[in-house]
């Protein structure tokens, strides 16, 4: 197949080395921003907490409750930690996606994309809550807290969907097949 960036018609250029890094970077941004939207809706709007607390929240994992009083410095730290975690989940899903042909096939359809998004969102939330939050200085949510359930459900459209959609639609093989179809 001729590359879009070929120097001459019919001359195939090597695959871009930026394919997977670009996919992972864009998906990380998508997941990170979508999850911040979920947190803003849940904690700032519905929970009547200061909006800066959404940015400071991830810093509580390192600094404890003191992060909520740290102003813009802990908001910057929290944002950096939030996107680092989004990157880790994105890279992990990309690795699984690259090595599992059945997953690549399943996510090509809307029902498959949605079901994989639901599983991914639930896995991310349960892992974050039951392992990462529990062993950090951040607040761990018990099953009896309503926020546990709101966050569990919210992770499906705000984390799982952007994660699965981003990787499955921005992966180098997906981009190439769409370009070949045009």
Steps between C-alpha positions, in 0.01 A plus 500: 500500500637842410551735788327835512841657555669327207746712305367382165181329389520127557809525723437366846654689791587319824237502773524804720676438829254749649196275446474343845655789696254739332210263572598465865561873547168604348309231688670601826379857450151380412478274806653759732270783394189279496575373851553857623156585356351210698673618817388858444138395445498273803707690755485868402146527367309224680723492809521880533877491545747755359591430137873518579447195721445291187856583393642460851327166563761276335774667708336365816644162406846638572434784745184388677222744588753784517495507118151651513645807673802540271354738245633506146816304584308190604256555211795482259639193678157336499454570130842354419426189708155467342642501148782264602237252620298554179819430304565179695149368434519603135838334448380183675186481286701571184732210584207264550330632184816448289541142619138382493354464149163403649485833687588693184226315313242550776553875529431552128124484560297740712365229734853362542643847560234574764536166678880529510463857626275381782749232603795741475325772703405257777849343508667841520274622782518182708879483462543867584268485800587161646877508436637845412286715731503248782882496515549874452412802713184564295148422615390144428128456427314218673206321341266679740594845367284635217809650333635145451201414283488835318869465415460137396223587255671824395821322407319319218423809283771730637798261512416170331343649188774755422765239579360228274382740229834683494718193473274310261441797269840670516718188489728493194322199345158666543620826344660315207187295431283815498747672265503198270119503488495859368 
